[in-house]
Amino acid sequence: MPMPADQIEALIRAAIPDAEVTITDLAGDGDHYAAHVTSPSFAGKPRIAQHKAVFAALGDRMGGELHALQLTTGIPT
């Protein structure tokens, strides 16, 4: 069963409370999403560490309930 966008957002916000999260359903199928996540906590961290933090928030749902996630991260401007 596909994962709803609001559930993805809630998981990320639970793990990274100060994050600004935008989720876009890329294919309209509830299975392929893009996530744009910015957080002050990402400051000074390389992009790979930022991505790892987001993927850790999603846990084992990646590849299961959540088939594909195109991820961009950064710090707020």
C-alpha positions in Angstrom: 0.0 0.0 0.0 1.4 3.4 -0.9 2.5 5.9 1.8 0.5 9.2 1.8 2.5 12.4 1.5 1.3 13.7 4.9 2.7 10.6 6.6 6.2 11.2 4.9 6.1 14.8 6.1 5.1 13.8 9.7 7.9 11.2 9.9 10.5 13.8 8.8 9.2 16.5 11.1 9.1 14.1 14.1 12.9 13.4 13.5 13.9 16.9 12.5 11.4 19.2 14.4 12.8 22.5 12.9 12.6 21.2 9.3 10.6 22.9 6.6 9.2 20.0 4.4 7.6 20.1 1.0 6.4 16.8 -0.5 5.4 16.5 -4.1 3.7 13.4 -5.6 5.7 13.1 -8.9 3.6 10.5 -10.7 0.2 10.9 -9.0 0.4 7.3 -7.8 1.3 7.8 -4.2 4.4 5.9 -4.8 7.0 8.3 -6.3 7.7 11.5 -4.3 10.0 14.4 -4.3 10.9 15.9 -0.9 12.6 19.2 -0.3 13.8 19.5 3.3 15.5 22.5 4.9 16.6 22.7 8.5 19.0 24.9 10.5 20.3 21.7 12.0 21.8 20.9 8.6 24.2 23.8 8.9 27.8 22.7 8.6 26.8 19.2 7.5 27.7 17.8 4.1 24.8 17.0 1.9 25.2 13.2 2.4 24.8 13.7 6.1 21.7 15.8 5.5 20.2 13.0 3.3 21.1 10.3 5.8 19.2 12.2 8.5 16.1 12.3 6.3 16.4 8.7 5.3 16.9 7.7 8.9 13.6 9.4 9.7 11.8 7.3 7.1 13.5 4.1 8.4 12.6 0.8 6.8 9.7 2.3 4.8 12.1 3.2 1.9 11.8 0.4 -0.7 8.7 -0.8 1.0 5.7 1.5 1.6 7.7 4.3 0.0 9.0 3.1 -3.4 10.9 6.2 -4.6 12.0 9.5 -3.1 13.8 12.2 -4.9 15.4 14.2 -2.1 16.9 17.7 -1.9 18.1 19.2 1.3 19.6 22.4 2.5 19.7 25.1 5.1 17.1 27.9 5.2 18.1 31.1 3.6 
